[in-house]
Amino acid sequence: QVQLVESGGGLVQPGGSLRLSCAASGSIFSFNVMGWYRQTPGMQRELVARIGVTGTTNYLDSVKGRFSISRVNAKNTVYLQMNSLKPEDTAVYYCNTDPPIGFLWGQGTQVTVSS
């Protein structure tokens, strides 16, 4: 069964950086647009960044210029480099296809931006 496993979250001070990774098992990765999503308590999950099979990227306005999504198809892995982090970036971050596939939601990785 295909699974997505997120890692790389943690506690960071405002202005700091983190790099999230998402490793996929199975063959779904190479043929799909992949996205990073985030969710805070009481809020709907939102798409932060997406990357097409050939590398085309799109970003949520609030993260443009600070976040960068990339993928290595040979490793079935997608990354999210997050720079100049702000407290409002605090959330649980998930990866999934875009549009998302329900059974692929994993546990996510917590990102906390705080001094």
Secondary structure, DSSP 8 states (H G I E B T S, - for coil): ---EEEE--EEE-TT--EEEEEEE-SSSGGGS-EEEEEE-TTS--EEEEEE-TT--EEE-GGGTTTEEEEEEGGGTEEEEEE-S--GGG-EEEEEEESS--GGG----EEEEE--
